[in-house]
Amino acid sequence: MNAEQMWNEFVTGNQIKETEYQYQSWAFGVDADELADLVLRGIKTGTASAYPLYEVENEALPKAGDYSIILDSKDEAVCIIKTTKVYIVPFREVREEHAGKEGEGDGSLEYWRKVHIEFFSQNMSEAGRLFDEDMPVVCEEFELVYRP
Protein backbone atom coordinates (compact mmCIF):
# COMPACT_ATOMS: atom_id res chain seq x y z
CA MET A 1 0.00 0.00 0.00
CA ASN A 2 1.33 3.44 -0.79
CA ALA A 3 1.07 6.54 1.41
CA GLU A 4 -1.89 8.04 -0.43
CA GLN A 5 -3.89 4.81 -0.18
CA MET A 6 -3.19 4.56 3.55
CA TRP A 7 -4.14 8.19 4.12
CA ASN A 8 -7.42 7.70 2.25
CA GLU A 9 -8.24 4.66 4.41
CA PHE A 10 -7.41 6.62 7.55
CA VAL A 11 -9.50 9.70 6.75
CA THR A 12 -12.43 7.60 5.52
CA GLY A 13 -12.39 5.33 8.57
CA ASN A 14 -12.15 8.25 10.97
CA GLN A 15 -14.58 10.56 9.15
CA ILE A 16 -11.91 13.22 8.69
CA LYS A 17 -12.22 15.78 5.93
CA GLU A 18 -9.14 15.34 3.73
CA THR A 19 -8.73 19.10 3.52
CA GLU A 20 -8.78 19.39 7.30
CA TYR A 21 -5.36 17.77 7.75
CA GLN A 22 -2.32 17.14 5.65
CA TYR A 23 0.42 14.59 6.05
CA GLN A 24 4.01 13.93 5.17
CA SER A 25 5.40 10.54 4.33
CA TRP A 26 8.93 9.50 5.23
CA ALA A 27 11.11 6.63 6.40
CA PHE A 28 13.34 6.57 9.45
CA GLY A 29 17.01 7.13 8.66
CA VAL A 30 19.29 4.21 9.43
CA ASP A 31 17.12 1.09 9.28
CA ALA A 32 13.67 2.02 8.06
CA ASP A 33 12.18 -1.46 8.51
CA GLU A 34 13.48 -2.05 12.03
CA LEU A 35 12.48 1.40 13.26
CA ALA A 36 9.02 1.19 11.68
CA ASP A 37 8.57 -2.17 13.42
CA LEU A 38 9.47 -0.54 16.76
CA VAL A 39 6.69 2.00 16.13
CA LEU A 40 4.19 -0.77 15.33
CA ARG A 41 5.13 -2.59 18.55
CA GLY A 42 4.63 0.57 20.63
CA ILE A 43 8.30 0.76 21.61
CA LYS A 44 9.32 3.77 19.52
CA THR A 45 7.38 6.94 20.35
CA GLY A 46 10.04 9.51 19.58
CA THR A 47 12.58 10.56 16.99
CA ALA A 48 15.24 13.22 16.56
CA SER A 49 16.60 15.17 13.63
CA ALA A 50 19.33 17.72 12.99
CA TYR A 51 17.85 21.22 13.11
CA PRO A 52 20.35 22.70 10.59
CA LEU A 53 19.15 20.28 7.91
CA TYR A 54 15.67 21.83 7.98
CA GLU A 55 17.29 25.11 6.93
CA VAL A 56 19.43 23.45 4.25
CA GLU A 57 16.41 21.64 2.79
CA ASN A 58 14.09 24.63 3.31
CA GLU A 59 11.69 22.34 5.15
CA ALA A 60 9.19 23.31 7.85
CA LEU A 61 9.78 22.00 11.35
CA PRO A 62 7.35 19.38 12.63
CA LYS A 63 4.71 20.56 15.08
CA ALA A 64 2.24 18.99 17.46
CA GLY A 65 -0.79 17.76 15.55
CA ASP A 66 1.11 16.83 12.38
CA TYR A 67 0.40 13.47 10.78
CA SER A 68 3.14 11.38 9.19
CA ILE A 69 2.90 8.19 7.20
CA ILE A 70 5.85 5.98 8.04
CA LEU A 71 7.37 4.16 5.11
CA ASP A 72 9.49 1.02 5.02
CA SER A 73 12.67 0.49 2.98
CA LYS A 74 10.54 -0.22 -0.11
CA ASP A 75 8.59 3.07 0.27
CA GLU A 76 5.47 1.17 1.27
CA ALA A 77 3.23 2.68 3.95
CA VAL A 78 3.47 0.95 7.32
CA CYS A 79 1.45 3.15 9.69
CA ILE A 80 0.37 6.68 10.55
CA ILE A 81 1.69 8.61 13.53
CA LYS A 82 0.56 11.91 15.02
CA THR A 83 3.13 14.28 16.51
CA THR A 84 2.29 15.14 20.13
CA LYS A 85 5.30 17.23 21.18
CA VAL A 86 8.25 18.97 19.52
CA TYR A 87 11.13 20.72 21.26
CA ILE A 88 14.63 21.79 20.26
CA VAL A 89 17.70 21.33 22.44
CA PRO A 90 21.44 21.20 21.84
CA PHE A 91 22.60 17.65 21.12
CA ARG A 92 24.48 17.51 24.43
CA GLU A 93 21.23 18.28 26.33
CA VAL A 94 19.10 15.45 24.93
CA ARG A 95 17.94 13.52 27.99
CA GLU A 96 17.69 9.85 28.89
CA GLU A 97 13.88 10.10 28.75
CA HIS A 98 13.96 11.04 25.07
CA ALA A 99 16.51 8.33 24.27
CA GLY A 100 14.13 5.80 25.83
CA LYS A 101 11.24 7.05 23.72
CA GLU A 102 13.28 6.46 20.58
CA GLY A 103 13.32 2.78 21.60
CA GLU A 104 16.56 1.89 19.86
CA GLY A 105 19.25 -0.45 21.15
CA ASP A 106 19.12 -0.75 24.92
CA GLY A 107 17.18 2.52 25.23
CA SER A 108 20.00 4.25 27.06
CA LEU A 109 21.24 7.78 26.47
CA GLU A 110 24.73 6.38 25.95
CA TYR A 111 23.51 4.18 23.08
CA TRP A 112 21.44 7.03 21.63
CA ARG A 113 24.40 9.41 21.69
CA LYS A 114 26.72 6.88 20.02
CA VAL A 115 24.43 6.09 17.08
CA HIS A 116 23.24 9.67 16.65
CA ILE A 117 26.75 11.12 16.60
CA GLU A 118 27.48 8.76 13.69
CA PHE A 119 24.15 9.45 11.97
CA PHE A 120 24.17 13.24 12.39
CA SER A 121 27.86 13.48 11.45
CA GLN A 122 27.16 11.69 8.17
CA ASN A 123 24.03 13.72 7.39
CA MET A 124 25.68 17.03 8.22
CA SER A 125 28.74 16.13 6.13
CA GLU A 126 26.52 15.30 3.14
CA ALA A 127 24.99 18.78 3.51
CA GLY A 128 28.43 20.40 3.67
CA ARG A 129 28.20 21.11 7.38
CA LEU A 130 29.93 19.86 10.50
CA PHE A 131 28.33 18.13 13.45
CA ASP A 132 29.14 19.28 16.96
CA GLU A 133 27.49 18.61 20.29
CA ASP A 134 26.09 22.15 20.48
CA MET A 135 24.09 21.54 17.29
CA PRO A 136 20.35 21.99 17.87
CA VAL A 137 18.34 18.77 17.66
CA VAL A 138 14.63 18.60 16.93
CA CYS A 139 13.14 16.10 19.37
CA GLU A 140 9.74 14.83 18.38
CA GLU A 141 7.30 12.66 20.30
CA PHE A 142 4.40 10.91 18.61
CA GLU A 143 1.63 8.36 18.98
CA LEU A 144 0.62 5.59 16.63
CA VAL A 145 -2.85 6.44 15.31
CA TYR A 146 -3.35 4.00 12.43
CA ARG A 147 -2.13 0.67 11.20
CA PRO A 148 -3.76 -1.36 8.47
PyMOL CGO cylinders between C-alpha atoms (Angstrom):
from pymol import cmd
from pymol.cgo import CYLINDER

trace = [
    CYLINDER, 0.00, 0.00, 0.00, 1.33, 3.44, -0.79, 0.3, 1, 1, 1, 1, 1, 1,
    CYLINDER, 1.33, 3.44, -0.79, 1.07, 6.54, 1.41, 0.3, 1, 1, 1, 1, 1, 1,
    CYLINDER, 1.07, 6.54, 1.41, -1.89, 8.04, -0.43, 0.3, 1, 1, 1, 1, 1, 1,
    CYLINDER, -1.89, 8.04, -0.43, -3.89, 4.81, -0.18, 0.3, 1, 1, 1, 1, 1, 1,
    CYLINDER, -3.89, 4.81, -0.18, -3.19, 4.56, 3.55, 0.3, 1, 1, 1, 1, 1, 1,
    CYLINDER, -3.19, 4.56, 3.55, -4.14, 8.19, 4.12, 0.3, 1, 1, 1, 1, 1, 1,
    CYLINDER, -4.14, 8.19, 4.12, -7.42, 7.70, 2.25, 0.3, 1, 1, 1, 1, 1, 1,
    CYLINDER, -7.42, 7.70, 2.25, -8.24, 4.66, 4.41, 0.3, 1, 1, 1, 1, 1, 1,
    CYLINDER, -8.24, 4.66, 4.41, -7.41, 6.62, 7.55, 0.3, 1, 1, 1, 1, 1, 1,
    CYLINDER, -7.41, 6.62, 7.55, -9.50, 9.70, 6.75, 0.3, 1, 1, 1, 1, 1, 1,
    CYLINDER, -9.50, 9.70, 6.75, -12.43, 7.60, 5.52, 0.3, 1, 1, 1, 1, 1, 1,
    CYLINDER, -12.43, 7.60, 5.52, -12.39, 5.33, 8.57, 0.3, 1, 1, 1, 1, 1, 1,
    CYLINDER, -12.39, 5.33, 8.57, -12.15, 8.25, 10.97, 0.3, 1, 1, 1, 1, 1, 1,
    CYLINDER, -12.15, 8.25, 10.97, -14.58, 10.56, 9.15, 0.3, 1, 1, 1, 1, 1, 1,
    CYLINDER, -14.58, 10.56, 9.15, -11.91, 13.22, 8.69, 0.3, 1, 1, 1, 1, 1, 1,
    CYLINDER, -11.91, 13.22, 8.69, -12.22, 15.78, 5.93, 0.3, 1, 1, 1, 1, 1, 1,
    CYLINDER, -12.22, 15.78, 5.93, -9.14, 15.34, 3.73, 0.3, 1, 1, 1, 1, 1, 1,
    CYLINDER, -9.14, 15.34, 3.73, -8.73, 19.10, 3.52, 0.3, 1, 1, 1, 1, 1, 1,
    CYLINDER, -8.73, 19.10, 3.52, -8.78, 19.39, 7.30, 0.3, 1, 1, 1, 1, 1, 1,
    CYLINDER, -8.78, 19.39, 7.30, -5.36, 17.77, 7.75, 0.3, 1, 1, 1, 1, 1, 1,
    CYLINDER, -5.36, 17.77, 7.75, -2.32, 17.14, 5.65, 0.3, 1, 1, 1, 1, 1, 1,
    CYLINDER, -2.32, 17.14, 5.65, 0.42, 14.59, 6.05, 0.3, 1, 1, 1, 1, 1, 1,
    CYLINDER, 0.42, 14.59, 6.05, 4.01, 13.93, 5.17, 0.3, 1, 1, 1, 1, 1, 1,
    CYLINDER, 4.01, 13.93, 5.17, 5.40, 10.54, 4.33, 0.3, 1, 1, 1, 1, 1, 1,
    CYLINDER, 5.40, 10.54, 4.33, 8.93, 9.50, 5.23, 0.3, 1, 1, 1, 1, 1, 1,
    CYLINDER, 8.93, 9.50, 5.23, 11.11, 6.63, 6.40, 0.3, 1, 1, 1, 1, 1, 1,
    CYLINDER, 11.11, 6.63, 6.40, 13.34, 6.57, 9.45, 0.3, 1, 1, 1, 1, 1, 1,
    CYLINDER, 13.34, 6.57, 9.45, 17.01, 7.13, 8.66, 0.3, 1, 1, 1, 1, 1, 1,
    CYLINDER, 17.01, 7.13, 8.66, 19.29, 4.21, 9.43, 0.3, 1, 1, 1, 1, 1, 1,
    CYLINDER, 19.29, 4.21, 9.43, 17.12, 1.09, 9.28, 0.3, 1, 1, 1, 1, 1, 1,
    CYLINDER, 17.12, 1.09, 9.28, 13.67, 2.02, 8.06, 0.3, 1, 1, 1, 1, 1, 1,
    CYLINDER, 13.67, 2.02, 8.06, 12.18, -1.46, 8.51, 0.3, 1, 1, 1, 1, 1, 1,
    CYLINDER, 12.18, -1.46, 8.51, 13.48, -2.05, 12.03, 0.3, 1, 1, 1, 1, 1, 1,
    CYLINDER, 13.48, -2.05, 12.03, 12.48, 1.40, 13.26, 0.3, 1, 1, 1, 1, 1, 1,
    CYLINDER, 12.48, 1.40, 13.26, 9.02, 1.19, 11.68, 0.3, 1, 1, 1, 1, 1, 1,
    CYLINDER, 9.02, 1.19, 11.68, 8.57, -2.17, 13.42, 0.3, 1, 1, 1, 1, 1, 1,
    CYLINDER, 8.57, -2.17, 13.42, 9.47, -0.54, 16.76, 0.3, 1, 1, 1, 1, 1, 1,
    CYLINDER, 9.47, -0.54, 16.76, 6.69, 2.00, 16.13, 0.3, 1, 1, 1, 1, 1, 1,
    CYLINDER, 6.69, 2.00, 16.13, 4.19, -0.77, 15.33, 0.3, 1, 1, 1, 1, 1, 1,
    CYLINDER, 4.19, -0.77, 15.33, 5.13, -2.59, 18.55, 0.3, 1, 1, 1, 1, 1, 1,
    CYLINDER, 5.13, -2.59, 18.55, 4.63, 0.57, 20.63, 0.3, 1, 1, 1, 1, 1, 1,
    CYLINDER, 4.63, 0.57, 20.63, 8.30, 0.76, 21.61, 0.3, 1, 1, 1, 1, 1, 1,
    CYLINDER, 8.30, 0.76, 21.61, 9.32, 3.77, 19.52, 0.3, 1, 1, 1, 1, 1, 1,
    CYLINDER, 9.32, 3.77, 19.52, 7.38, 6.94, 20.35, 0.3, 1, 1, 1, 1, 1, 1,
    CYLINDER, 7.38, 6.94, 20.35, 10.04, 9.51, 19.58, 0.3, 1, 1, 1, 1, 1, 1,
    CYLINDER, 10.04, 9.51, 19.58, 12.58, 10.56, 16.99, 0.3, 1, 1, 1, 1, 1, 1,
    CYLINDER, 12.58, 10.56, 16.99, 15.24, 13.22, 16.56, 0.3, 1, 1, 1, 1, 1, 1,
    CYLINDER, 15.24, 13.22, 16.56, 16.60, 15.17, 13.63, 0.3, 1, 1, 1, 1, 1, 1,
    CYLINDER, 16.60, 15.17, 13.63, 19.33, 17.72, 12.99, 0.3, 1, 1, 1, 1, 1, 1,
    CYLINDER, 19.33, 17.72, 12.99, 17.85, 21.22, 13.11, 0.3, 1, 1, 1, 1, 1, 1,
    CYLINDER, 17.85, 21.22, 13.11, 20.35, 22.70, 10.59, 0.3, 1, 1, 1, 1, 1, 1,
    CYLINDER, 20.35, 22.70, 10.59, 19.15, 20.28, 7.91, 0.3, 1, 1, 1, 1, 1, 1,
    CYLINDER, 19.15, 20.28, 7.91, 15.67, 21.83, 7.98, 0.3, 1, 1, 1, 1, 1, 1,
    CYLINDER, 15.67, 21.83, 7.98, 17.29, 25.11, 6.93, 0.3, 1, 1, 1, 1, 1, 1,
    CYLINDER, 17.29, 25.11, 6.93, 19.43, 23.45, 4.25, 0.3, 1, 1, 1, 1, 1, 1,
    CYLINDER, 19.43, 23.45, 4.25, 16.41, 21.64, 2.79, 0.3, 1, 1, 1, 1, 1, 1,
    CYLINDER, 16.41, 21.64, 2.79, 14.09, 24.63, 3.31, 0.3, 1, 1, 1, 1, 1, 1,
    CYLINDER, 14.09, 24.63, 3.31, 11.69, 22.34, 5.15, 0.3, 1, 1, 1, 1, 1, 1,
    CYLINDER, 11.69, 22.34, 5.15, 9.19, 23.31, 7.85, 0.3, 1, 1, 1, 1, 1, 1,
    CYLINDER, 9.19, 23.31, 7.85, 9.78, 22.00, 11.35, 0.3, 1, 1, 1, 1, 1, 1,
    CYLINDER, 9.78, 22.00, 11.35, 7.35, 19.38, 12.63, 0.3, 1, 1, 1, 1, 1, 1,
    CYLINDER, 7.35, 19.38, 12.63, 4.71, 20.56, 15.08, 0.3, 1, 1, 1, 1, 1, 1,
    CYLINDER, 4.71, 20.56, 15.08, 2.24, 18.99, 17.46, 0.3, 1, 1, 1, 1, 1, 1,
    CYLINDER, 2.24, 18.99, 17.46, -0.79, 17.76, 15.55, 0.3, 1, 1, 1, 1, 1, 1,
    CYLINDER, -0.79, 17.76, 15.55, 1.11, 16.83, 12.38, 0.3, 1, 1, 1, 1, 1, 1,
    CYLINDER, 1.11, 16.83, 12.38, 0.40, 13.47, 10.78, 0.3, 1, 1, 1, 1, 1, 1,
    CYLINDER, 0.40, 13.47, 10.78, 3.14, 11.38, 9.19, 0.3, 1, 1, 1, 1, 1, 1,
    CYLINDER, 3.14, 11.38, 9.19, 2.90, 8.19, 7.20, 0.3, 1, 1, 1, 1, 1, 1,
    CYLINDER, 2.90, 8.19, 7.20, 5.85, 5.98, 8.04, 0.3, 1, 1, 1, 1, 1, 1,
    CYLINDER, 5.85, 5.98, 8.04, 7.37, 4.16, 5.11, 0.3, 1, 1, 1, 1, 1, 1,
    CYLINDER, 7.37, 4.16, 5.11, 9.49, 1.02, 5.02, 0.3, 1, 1, 1, 1, 1, 1,
    CYLINDER, 9.49, 1.02, 5.02, 12.67, 0.49, 2.98, 0.3, 1, 1, 1, 1, 1, 1,
    CYLINDER, 12.67, 0.49, 2.98, 10.54, -0.22, -0.11, 0.3, 1, 1, 1, 1, 1, 1,
    CYLINDER, 10.54, -0.22, -0.11, 8.59, 3.07, 0.27, 0.3, 1, 1, 1, 1, 1, 1,
    CYLINDER, 8.59, 3.07, 0.27, 5.47, 1.17, 1.27, 0.3, 1, 1, 1, 1, 1, 1,
    CYLINDER, 5.47, 1.17, 1.27, 3.23, 2.68, 3.95, 0.3, 1, 1, 1, 1, 1, 1,
    CYLINDER, 3.23, 2.68, 3.95, 3.47, 0.95, 7.32, 0.3, 1, 1, 1, 1, 1, 1,
    CYLINDER, 3.47, 0.95, 7.32, 1.45, 3.15, 9.69, 0.3, 1, 1, 1, 1, 1, 1,
    CYLINDER, 1.45, 3.15, 9.69, 0.37, 6.68, 10.55, 0.3, 1, 1, 1, 1, 1, 1,
    CYLINDER, 0.37, 6.68, 10.55, 1.69, 8.61, 13.53, 0.3, 1, 1, 1, 1, 1, 1,
    CYLINDER, 1.69, 8.61, 13.53, 0.56, 11.91, 15.02, 0.3, 1, 1, 1, 1, 1, 1,
    CYLINDER, 0.56, 11.91, 15.02, 3.13, 14.28, 16.51, 0.3, 1, 1, 1, 1, 1, 1,
    CYLINDER, 3.13, 14.28, 16.51, 2.29, 15.14, 20.13, 0.3, 1, 1, 1, 1, 1, 1,
    CYLINDER, 2.29, 15.14, 20.13, 5.30, 17.23, 21.18, 0.3, 1, 1, 1, 1, 1, 1,
    CYLINDER, 5.30, 17.23, 21.18, 8.25, 18.97, 19.52, 0.3, 1, 1, 1, 1, 1, 1,
    CYLINDER, 8.25, 18.97, 19.52, 11.13, 20.72, 21.26, 0.3, 1, 1, 1, 1, 1, 1,
    CYLINDER, 11.13, 20.72, 21.26, 14.63, 21.79, 20.26, 0.3, 1, 1, 1, 1, 1, 1,
    CYLINDER, 14.63, 21.79, 20.26, 17.70, 21.33, 22.44, 0.3, 1, 1, 1, 1, 1, 1,
    CYLINDER, 17.70, 21.33, 22.44, 21.44, 21.20, 21.84, 0.3, 1, 1, 1, 1, 1, 1,
    CYLINDER, 21.44, 21.20, 21.84, 22.60, 17.65, 21.12, 0.3, 1, 1, 1, 1, 1, 1,
    CYLINDER, 22.60, 17.65, 21.12, 24.48, 17.51, 24.43, 0.3, 1, 1, 1, 1, 1, 1,
    CYLINDER, 24.48, 17.51, 24.43, 21.23, 18.28, 26.33, 0.3, 1, 1, 1, 1, 1, 1,
    CYLINDER, 21.23, 18.28, 26.33, 19.10, 15.45, 24.93, 0.3, 1, 1, 1, 1, 1, 1,
    CYLINDER, 19.10, 15.45, 24.93, 17.94, 13.52, 27.99, 0.3, 1, 1, 1, 1, 1, 1,
    CYLINDER, 17.94, 13.52, 27.99, 17.69, 9.85, 28.89, 0.3, 1, 1, 1, 1, 1, 1,
    CYLINDER, 17.69, 9.85, 28.89, 13.88, 10.10, 28.75, 0.3, 1, 1, 1, 1, 1, 1,
    CYLINDER, 13.88, 10.10, 28.75, 13.96, 11.04, 25.07, 0.3, 1, 1, 1, 1, 1, 1,
    CYLINDER, 13.96, 11.04, 25.07, 16.51, 8.33, 24.27, 0.3, 1, 1, 1, 1, 1, 1,
    CYLINDER, 16.51, 8.33, 24.27, 14.13, 5.80, 25.83, 0.3, 1, 1, 1, 1, 1, 1,
    CYLINDER, 14.13, 5.80, 25.83, 11.24, 7.05, 23.72, 0.3, 1, 1, 1, 1, 1, 1,
    CYLINDER, 11.24, 7.05, 23.72, 13.28, 6.46, 20.58, 0.3, 1, 1, 1, 1, 1, 1,
    CYLINDER, 13.28, 6.46, 20.58, 13.32, 2.78, 21.60, 0.3, 1, 1, 1, 1, 1, 1,
    CYLINDER, 13.32, 2.78, 21.60, 16.56, 1.89, 19.86, 0.3, 1, 1, 1, 1, 1, 1,
    CYLINDER, 16.56, 1.89, 19.86, 19.25, -0.45, 21.15, 0.3, 1, 1, 1, 1, 1, 1,
    CYLINDER, 19.25, -0.45, 21.15, 19.12, -0.75, 24.92, 0.3, 1, 1, 1, 1, 1, 1,
    CYLINDER, 19.12, -0.75, 24.92, 17.18, 2.52, 25.23, 0.3, 1, 1, 1, 1, 1, 1,
    CYLINDER, 17.18, 2.52, 25.23, 20.00, 4.25, 27.06, 0.3, 1, 1, 1, 1, 1, 1,
    CYLINDER, 20.00, 4.25, 27.06, 21.24, 7.78, 26.47, 0.3, 1, 1, 1, 1, 1, 1,
    CYLINDER, 21.24, 7.78, 26.47, 24.73, 6.38, 25.95, 0.3, 1, 1, 1, 1, 1, 1,
    CYLINDER, 24.73, 6.38, 25.95, 23.51, 4.18, 23.08, 0.3, 1, 1, 1, 1, 1, 1,
    CYLINDER, 23.51, 4.18, 23.08, 21.44, 7.03, 21.63, 0.3, 1, 1, 1, 1, 1, 1,
    CYLINDER, 21.44, 7.03, 21.63, 24.40, 9.41, 21.69, 0.3, 1, 1, 1, 1, 1, 1,
    CYLINDER, 24.40, 9.41, 21.69, 26.72, 6.88, 20.02, 0.3, 1, 1, 1, 1, 1, 1,
    CYLINDER, 26.72, 6.88, 20.02, 24.43, 6.09, 17.08, 0.3, 1, 1, 1, 1, 1, 1,
    CYLINDER, 24.43, 6.09, 17.08, 23.24, 9.67, 16.65, 0.3, 1, 1, 1, 1, 1, 1,
    CYLINDER, 23.24, 9.67, 16.65, 26.75, 11.12, 16.60, 0.3, 1, 1, 1, 1, 1, 1,
    CYLINDER, 26.75, 11.12, 16.60, 27.48, 8.76, 13.69, 0.3, 1, 1, 1, 1, 1, 1,
    CYLINDER, 27.48, 8.76, 13.69, 24.15, 9.45, 11.97, 0.3, 1, 1, 1, 1, 1, 1,
    CYLINDER, 24.15, 9.45, 11.97, 24.17, 13.24, 12.39, 0.3, 1, 1, 1, 1, 1, 1,
    CYLINDER, 24.17, 13.24, 12.39, 27.86, 13.48, 11.45, 0.3, 1, 1, 1, 1, 1, 1,
    CYLINDER, 27.86, 13.48, 11.45, 27.16, 11.69, 8.17, 0.3, 1, 1, 1, 1, 1, 1,
    CYLINDER, 27.16, 11.69, 8.17, 24.03, 13.72, 7.39, 0.3, 1, 1, 1, 1, 1, 1,
    CYLINDER, 24.03, 13.72, 7.39, 25.68, 17.03, 8.22, 0.3, 1, 1, 1, 1, 1, 1,
    CYLINDER, 25.68, 17.03, 8.22, 28.74, 16.13, 6.13, 0.3, 1, 1, 1, 1, 1, 1,
    CYLINDER, 28.74, 16.13, 6.13, 26.52, 15.30, 3.14, 0.3, 1, 1, 1, 1, 1, 1,
    CYLINDER, 26.52, 15.30, 3.14, 24.99, 18.78, 3.51, 0.3, 1, 1, 1, 1, 1, 1,
    CYLINDER, 24.99, 18.78, 3.51, 28.43, 20.40, 3.67, 0.3, 1, 1, 1, 1, 1, 1,
    CYLINDER, 28.43, 20.40, 3.67, 28.20, 21.11, 7.38, 0.3, 1, 1, 1, 1, 1, 1,
    CYLINDER, 28.20, 21.11, 7.38, 29.93, 19.86, 10.50, 0.3, 1, 1, 1, 1, 1, 1,
    CYLINDER, 29.93, 19.86, 10.50, 28.33, 18.13, 13.45, 0.3, 1, 1, 1, 1, 1, 1,
    CYLINDER, 28.33, 18.13, 13.45, 29.14, 19.28, 16.96, 0.3, 1, 1, 1, 1, 1, 1,
    CYLINDER, 29.14, 19.28, 16.96, 27.49, 18.61, 20.29, 0.3, 1, 1, 1, 1, 1, 1,
    CYLINDER, 27.49, 18.61, 20.29, 26.09, 22.15, 20.48, 0.3, 1, 1, 1, 1, 1, 1,
    CYLINDER, 26.09, 22.15, 20.48, 24.09, 21.54, 17.29, 0.3, 1, 1, 1, 1, 1, 1,
    CYLINDER, 24.09, 21.54, 17.29, 20.35, 21.99, 17.87, 0.3, 1, 1, 1, 1, 1, 1,
    CYLINDER, 20.35, 21.99, 17.87, 18.34, 18.77, 17.66, 0.3, 1, 1, 1, 1, 1, 1,
    CYLINDER, 18.34, 18.77, 17.66, 14.63, 18.60, 16.93, 0.3, 1, 1, 1, 1, 1, 1,
    CYLINDER, 14.63, 18.60, 16.93, 13.14, 16.10, 19.37, 0.3, 1, 1, 1, 1, 1, 1,
    CYLINDER, 13.14, 16.10, 19.37, 9.74, 14.83, 18.38, 0.3, 1, 1, 1, 1, 1, 1,
    CYLINDER, 9.74, 14.83, 18.38, 7.30, 12.66, 20.30, 0.3, 1, 1, 1, 1, 1, 1,
    CYLINDER, 7.30, 12.66, 20.30, 4.40, 10.91, 18.61, 0.3, 1, 1, 1, 1, 1, 1,
    CYLINDER, 4.40, 10.91, 18.61, 1.63, 8.36, 18.98, 0.3, 1, 1, 1, 1, 1, 1,
    CYLINDER, 1.63, 8.36, 18.98, 0.62, 5.59, 16.63, 0.3, 1, 1, 1, 1, 1, 1,
    CYLINDER, 0.62, 5.59, 16.63, -2.85, 6.44, 15.31, 0.3, 1, 1, 1, 1, 1, 1,
    CYLINDER, -2.85, 6.44, 15.31, -3.35, 4.00, 12.43, 0.3, 1, 1, 1, 1, 1, 1,
    CYLINDER, -3.35, 4.00, 12.43, -2.13, 0.67, 11.20, 0.3, 1, 1, 1, 1, 1, 1,
    CYLINDER, -2.13, 0.67, 11.20, -3.76, -1.36, 8.47, 0.3, 1, 1, 1, 1, 1, 1,
]
cmd.load_cgo(trace, "trace")
